[in-house]
Amino acid sequence: MSSELFLASLQLSMPEIILAVGALALLMIGVFSGDRSAPTVTGLAVALLIAAGLWLVLAPGEGEAYGGAFLLDPFARFMKVVALIGSVTAMIMTVGHARSEQLDRFEFPVLMVLATLGMMLLISANDLLALYLGLELMSLSLYVCAAINRDSLRSTESGLKYFVLGSLSSGMLLYGCSLVYGFTGNTGFDEIAAVLSADTRSLGLVFGLVFVLAGVCFKISAVPFHMWTPDVYEGAPTPVTAFFAAGPKVAAMAILVRVVSEAFMPIVADWQQILVFVSIASMLLGSFAAIGQRNIKRLMAYSSIGHMGFALVGLAAGTETGVSGVILYMLIYMVMTLGTFACIMAMRRKEGENVENVDDLAGLASTKPFMAVVLTALMFSMAGIPPLAGFFAKYFVFIAAIEAKLYALAIIGVLTSVVGAYYYLRIVKLMWFDEATGEFARIAGELRLVFGLSGLFVTAYVLFGGPVGNAANAAAKSFF
């Protein structure tokens, strides 16, 4: 690689370099200053993520870097900005909860920065090896985050479960990559697509495709690779769960879109069947399993599984409209989820204990009316009730499925949406029509800001959704 090419590659990957060098610097600050440096390191970590985001938005330039292993295109730029917004928001939400959740250690923001670096490398991966390295950097940081509260049995158990099952999924992904390489002779996405266009596909390659998709589906917690999600969501400290539910899901869905829309587009009929099955299974399990949940974090885990199923409806269509729908869905899903988790983190009794039962929200409208109004808007949006943002998210993926003649998939999606509406509306009924069992403590300013902005986004989306939709359409054109 010539010096000019290398410098061009460095420029394209500058946000990642900012995060990598910044994470090492923060680690040094933390090591030499001790645990008392945690607030300083957290503040600097937020500044780092914002700096990387500003570079992405303001710096021009697109193309391949490092011999085609790294790709910056409109799709990657859009998804990286979404993932960075998710990480910054999750990090700000931890500030008030750091001490009570045992997160007041300088390692925690550093791990979040490293996980975000993994997400960004994953979104820009244009090669099976780059995909694996990005996924592992993200995953290894998340395993430690899940178990960071060493005094909590639930937290350490969730970290161990996530690690063991995550290792299994990484092995499956690597096995799939080796099969794809063996049958195509390439690891680059463009080269794999060229080989598949020229030759008839072999059975071994389809096996490789299945294993690669299984490895990535684990990260978005799609059925049947969802087993870790409820336990990890419930066991991990709530700020960590909020982080899990936002950026990593966006990054994993982005690489799934890139793998099927770029590398395996010539064999669309093969992966379409897999995605249709995974989508239907996720929507069904997410809708029915959440009905009996009493812990709100477990309920959000099943809700997340269902939402990933809805997003996959658009991807299964295999069209530009479908990919645009998925991009929009992930943005709206992330905003709704972060807002809901801000409300969950605000569920703290005046005595100082955090509560996680759905029934603890009873009578919230009489004790904390602002929080009740926002949570009601978020629940209606998650249920897909118009004219809130969640309705448009589902509308565009269902339209894509109908245009692709996947009528059964669209019908099942609509029916599972109706079932899912039950457990969202149950929370609304508890807040507005039941007697209050106790009052929550004063809500921290950063949580009020996060759920206020997310509530504003889902309610006002109908007014300003045009530019967001246009940005999603421009990002989807990267593949078509």
N, C-alpha and C positions, 0 to 999 in steps of 0.2 A: 504494500500500500504506500503510495507516494505521500510526501509531506502535505501536499495540497489537499489530497483526499482525506488524510487523517485530520487536518484542521477543520475541513468541512464537516466531518463526522462529529468532531468535538462540539462544533457549533450547534448541530442538530440535537445533540444529546445534552446540551448545557443544563436544562432543568434537573436531569438525573445527576449530573456531576455536582451541581449546587447541593442537592440533598445528600449525596454520598460524602463529600468533603465536610459538609455541615454536620452530619451525624457524627463523624470522627472527632470534629472539634468540640461538639457538645459532650461527647463521652469524656474527653480530656478535662473539660471544665468540671464535669460532675465528679470525676475521679479525684481531682486535686482539691475540690471544695467540699466534698462530702455530701451527705443527705440534705443539708440545709440549702444546697444549691437547686433543689427540685423546682421551686417557683421560677427561678431565673432561667433554668434550662427549658422549662415548659414555654415560657415567653419567647425565648430565642427560637425554639422549635416551630412555634406558630409563625414567627417572622420568616423563617427559612421556607416553610411551605408556601407562604404568600409570595415570597420572592420568586420561587419556582413557577408559581401560577402566573405572575405578572410577565415573566420571561416568555412563557408559552403563548400568552395572549398578544404581547406586543412585538416579540421578535419575529421577523419574516423568515421564510425558508421552509421548504419541504423536500422530502426525497429519502433515499436509502442511505444508510451509514454502516460502517464496519463490514464492508463486503456483502451488504444485503441482509445482515442479521437483524438490523434495527431499521424501523420505518416510521417516518413522521409524515402523516397525511391528515386531511381535515378530520377524518374519523378519530385518529389517535389524539389529535389536539383537543377535540371536543370531549372525549371520554376522560382524558387526563385532567382537564379542568374540572369536570364533574367529580372525579375521584379526589382531587385536591380539596375541593370545597367540602366534601364529606369528611376528610381527615382533619381539616382545620376546625370544622364545627365540633367534631367528636372530641378534639383536644381541648377546645375552649370549655366544653361541657364538663370535663373532668376537674376543672379548677376548684370548684366549691366542694367536690366530693373526694378530693385526693386523700385527706386524712382519715375520714370515716371508712373508706374502702381500701385503706392501706396502699394507696397509689402514690403517696408522697415520697417517691424515690426518683432520683434523676434518671434511672434506667428506663422508666416507663415512657417518657416522651421520646427518648432516643430510639426505643423499639418501635414506636409509632412512626417515626420518620423513616426507619429502615423498611418497615412494612409498606409505607407509601412509595418508597423507592422501588420496591419489588413490584407494586401495582403498576407503576409507570413503565418499568421495563417490560412487564407482561403485556400491557396495552400496545406497546410499540414492537413486540416480537414479530419477526417475519421469517422465523426459522424455528424448527422443532427444539433445537438446543437452547436458543434464546428464550423460548416459551418455558422450558423446564427450569432454567436458571431464575427467571423472573418469578415463577410460581413458587419455587422453593424459598427464595429470599423473603417473599411475602409470608408464606406459610410458617416458616421457622420463627419469625418474629411474632406471629399471631399465637403460636403454641405457648410461647413464654408469657405473652400478655394474658392469656386465659388463666394461667396458673400463678399470676404475679402476687396474689394475696396468699402467702404461704401459711398464714394462721387459719385460713378457712379450708375446711375439709372439702366443701363443695367446689371451691375454686381449683384446688389441686387436682381433684377428681376430674373436673371438666377439662383441664389442661392435658391430663394424661389420656383421657378418651380421645380428645381431638388429635393428639400426637400419634397415637397408635393407629387410628382409622385414617388419619392424613398420610401416614407413612405407607399404608396399604394402597391408598389412591395414587400416591406418587409412583409406587412400583408399577401399578397398572398403566399409568401414563407413559412411563419409560419403556415398558414392554411394547405398548402400542407404537411409540416413536421408532423403536428398533425394527418392528415389523414393517412400518411404512417405509423406513429407510432401506430395508432389505428388498422390498418389492418395487421400489421406484429408483433407488440409487441416489436419492437426494434428501436433504433435510430442509432446504429452502422452500417456502410456500409457493413461490412462482414456478420453481422448477418442478415441484410435485404436480402442480396443475398442468404444466406443459406435458409431462409424461402421461398423465391420466387422459389428456385430450388426444394424444397420439395413439395410445394402445388401449386394448380392452382391459378392463380391470380384473385382477385375479382375486380369488377367494381369500388368500392370505392378506391382501391389502385391506379387504373389508373387515377382517379380524383386527387388524391394526387400527383402523378407523374407530371401531367399537371401543377398543381399549383407550384410545386417546380421548374420545368423547366421555367415557366413564370417568377418567381422571379429572377432566374439567368440570363435569356435572357434579362431582363431589364438592367442589369449591363453591358452586352456586346453590348447594344443598337441594338438588333436584332429586325426586324419587327415581330409582330405588337407592340413591346414595345420600340419603338425608338423615341417617340414623344418629349422627353426632349432634345435629342441630338443636333439638329441644334441651338435651342435657347440658350442652355447652352454653347456650343462651341463658339457662336458668342458673348454672353454677358460677359462671364468670362474673366478676364485679360488673354492675350495671353500666358504668361508662365504657368498659371494654366491650360489652355486648352491643352497645350503640355503635361503636367503631366497627365491629364485625359486620353489622347489618348494613353498613353504608358502603364505604370505598371498596373493600375486597369483593363484594358482590358485583359492583360496577365493573371492576377490572376483569374478573373471571368471565362475566357475560361478554365483555368486549373481546376477549381472546377467543371465546367460543364463536362469536360472530365472524371474527377474522379467519379462523381455521376453516369453517365450513364455507364461507363466502369467497375465500381466496384459494386455499390449497385444494379443497375437495369439491369445488363448484362443478367440475365435469361429471362427478358421480352423485349429483343432487338426489336422484331417486333412492340411493342407498341411505344417505344420512337423514333424508326427510322422514323415512319410516321410523328411525330411531327417535328423532326429535318429537314426532307426533306422539309416540308411545310415552316418552318421558314427560311431555307436556300434559297429557291427559292424566297420567298417574299422579303428577305433582298437584294439579288442580283438584283432583278428587280427594287426595289425602289431606291437602292443606285445608280444604273446606270442611270435611267431615271430622277430622281428628281434633280440630280446634274447638269444636262445640263443647266437649266435656272438660276443657281446661279451666282450672281455677287460678293458676299462677299466671299473671299477666305477661311475664317474660316467655314462658312456654307457649302461651297463646300467640305472641308475636313471632315465635319460631315457626309455628305451623302456618301463620299468616304469610311469613316470608317464603316458605316452601310453595304455597299457593301462588304468590305473586311471581315467583320464578317460572312457574308453569304457564301463567298468563303471558309473560314476556316471551317464552319459547314458542307460543302460538304464532307470533309475528315472524320469528326466525324460521320456523318450519315452512312458512310460505315460500322461502327462497327467492324473494323478489326485493327490489329496491324499496317498495312501499313497506314491506315487512321489516326490513332492517331499520328503516327510518322510525317505524313504530316501536321497535325494541329500544332504540336509543332514547326516544322520548319517554318510554315506559320506565327505563332505569333511572332517568333524571327525576321523574315525578315520584317514583317509589322511594328513592333516597331521601327526598325532602320530607315525604310523609313519615318515613320511618324515624328520621332524626327528630322530628317534631314530637312524635309519639314517645320516643325514649326520653326526651327532655321532660315530658309530663310524668313518665314513670319515675325518673330520678327526683322529681319534685314530691313524690309520695313519701314524705317523711313526717312522722309524728312529732309533736312538740317535745316529747321526751327524748327525741334524737334517733329513734329507731326507724329504719327503712321498712316499708311494707310492700309486698308484691302481690297480694291477693286482689283479684278483680273486685271482690265484694267490698274491699276497703275504699273503693271509689264512690260508694253509696252516699247520696246527698251532697255530692261535690258542688252542685250548682248553688247551694245555699251558703257554703263556707268559702269556696274559691270560685266565684262566678266567671272570672276571665279565663282561668285554666279550663273550666268546664266547657265554655263556648269554643275554645280552640280545639280541645280534645274531641268535641262533638263534630266539628268541621273535619278534623283528620279522620275520624272513624267513618263519616259519611263518604269522604273521598276514597278511603281504602275499599269501601263497599262498592264504589263505582257509581255513586248517585249523582246525576247531573244537577247543576252545571259545574261541579267541582272538578279539580284537575284529574283525579283518579278515573272519572268517567271518560275523559278524552284519551287517557293512557290506554284503557281497555278498548275503546271505540276503534282506535287506529290499528291495533293488532288484530282485532276481529275482522275489520274491513279487509286487511291484507290476506287473512285466511280465506275469506269468501272469494276474493279476486283470484286466489290460487286454486279455487274449487275444493278447498278443504272444509266442506260444509259441516261434516260431523264434528270436526274439531271446534269450529266456531259455536255450534249449538251446545256442545258439552261445556265450553267455556262460559257461555251465558248462564246455563243452568247451575254450574258450580258457583258462579258469582252470586246467584240468588241464595244458595245455601250459606255461602260465606257471610252474606249480609246479616244473618241471624246473630252471629256472635259479636259483630261490630255494633249492631243496634241494641244488643243486650247491655253493653257497656253504657250506651247513651241513656237507656231506660234507667239503669242503676243511678246514674249521675243526677238525672232530673226528677225522677218520680219516687225514689226510695228515701227513707229517713237517714240522716247522717249518723254514722257510728262514732265519729271523732273528727277532730280538725287537724289538718296538716300544718306543719310549721311554715314560717315565712319562706317564700320561694326565692332562691338565689337569683341575682340579676341576670347572670349569663343564661340560665335556663329559661327565664321569662323572655329574654331576647330571642333565643332559638325557637321556642314554640310559638312565639308571637309572629316571627318572620315566616315560619313554615305554614302557620294558619293563614297568614296574608297571601302566601303563594298559592295555596290550594283554592282559596275562595276567589282571588282576583285573576286566576289563570285564564278564565274565559275572556278577560279584557285584553291581556297582553300575550296570549299564547301564540299569536302569529309569528313574531320574530324567533321564539324558541323552536317552533315547528319548522321554520325556514332553516335554522341552524342544523337541526336534526336531518332535514332533507339533504342539505349540502354535505354533511358528514357521510350519509348513506351512499352518496354518489361516488365515494372513493372506491367502491367495489363494482359498480355497474357502468 
